[in-house]
Amino acid sequence: MKRLLLTAASLIAAPLSAETIAITGGTVAIGDGSQPIGGGTVVIANGRIVSAGAGVAVPAGARVIDATGKWVSPGIVAGVSTLGLMEGYGMDEVNDTTASKSPFSAAIDVSTAINPTGQRVATERSSGITRAFVIPAAGNTMFGGQGAVIDLGADVDPVTKARAFQYVELGEDGASAGGGSRPAAYVLLKTALAAAANPASADFAHKDALITRQDAEALGPVVRGAMPLLVHVERAADIRAVLALKAQYPAIRLVLVGATEGWMIADQIAAARVPVIAAGLLDLPEKFETMAATQSNVGRLTRAGVTVAVSNADISEGPYESYLTQYAGNLVALTKLPGAQGLDWGQALASITSKPAAAIGMDREIGSLRSGRRADVVIWDGDPLELASAPTAIFIDGIAQPMTSRQTRLRDRYLDPVEKNLPKAYER
């Protein structure tokens, strides 16, 4: 059967379908920590990766995409995100991240509110982001609720996994939401976990009950180890307090979010086998709990044996998931600075692809081009960790995605400066 040869650019106009596709000739980055492979091939079938690497055979009848001169990588995974849950700042109507007036906290399931048609979703997708961990914010207690893993596909069903993890704020933010101090927050946390472990001993009906039955039930999978507990914590002392939870609840699957001072106790985090979703390049002591911030945090944690994913946690300029490739690329650059500790290229790409997935136990499903994973694939016009590179084609679950967004439409509208009968805003 004759193969259909297409360029990456021409594929964008093709109908959306989960067909058999072979992407050939590009520099292939698997995303598992290995180094790029020149002249590689990626084969996709039924929405999954069949194989990727050098010497991979092209199946008969496959649609062949010539990626010569381009790079092919897994889609970027945003480990900390509000995509689909918050459309913008200062607009309460489109912000479902926090529920400060609700009687519930841990029981809140954010997957019910994910909006796949928001403008931010298309914008970040066109930058190569294909999956995101949607994290709720703490409201009436330091528990934010149950987060979700979503895809950024142009369809109406974005939720990959609902109730994928529980999220809790400790440290400075948790102290405020948990009663006014860190000790108060830890008492509430331990009381909630105890109620989840032994609901029969809890008096949920009492007017001064610290936790509702629904919240305790939602925390049940956490104490049993069936659901990861993502804990946002920064300073070394707070990290040690969180690690101590494993002594009382050995099955608990802790994931540290932020961990700015994690490098100070990297050996203890590694010994506890607790992964970290860290900020990429945080090096300013913006808070008292981040006084020991350093850009070498990720590199030092990695060297100690900690599984580290890079996110935009704690980045003050906004929740821009598209910055992740820049953060990863800068970590590569850090290896060239005397005294700094960064990541090599393969490690850096993995920190924004397979490592976030591994942190919550989904690396067999998403985050790399290894066989059997969901076919989230991005074709880039250059090295994806270089600031000037951009996607030329994007697949999610093996389906080609549109490359347009509100930003690209605005750009195209105003490319033509010629004055016409109607204002630009009225042109189609």
Secondary structure, 3 states (H helix, E strand, C coil): CCCEEEEHHHHCCCCCCCCCEEEEEEEECCCCCCCCEEEEEEEEECCEEEEEECCCCCCCCCEEEECCCCEEEECEEEEEECCCCECCCCCHHHECCCCCCCCCCCCCEHHHHCCCCCHHHHHHHCCCEEEEEECCCCCCCCEEEEEEEEECCCCCCCEEEEEEEEEEECHHHHHHHCCCCHHHHHHHHHHHHHHHHCHHHCCCCCCCCCCCHHHHHHHHHHHHCCCCEEEEECCHHHHHHHHCHHHHCCCCCEEEEECCCHHHHHHHHHHCCCCEEEECCCCCCCCHHHCCCCCCHHHHHHHCCCCEEEECCCCCCCCCHHHHHHHHHHHHHHCCCCCCCCCCHHHHHHCCCHHHHHHCCCCCCCCCCCCCCECCEEEECCCCCCCCCCEEEEEECCEECCCCCHHHHHHHHCCCCCCCCCCHHHCC
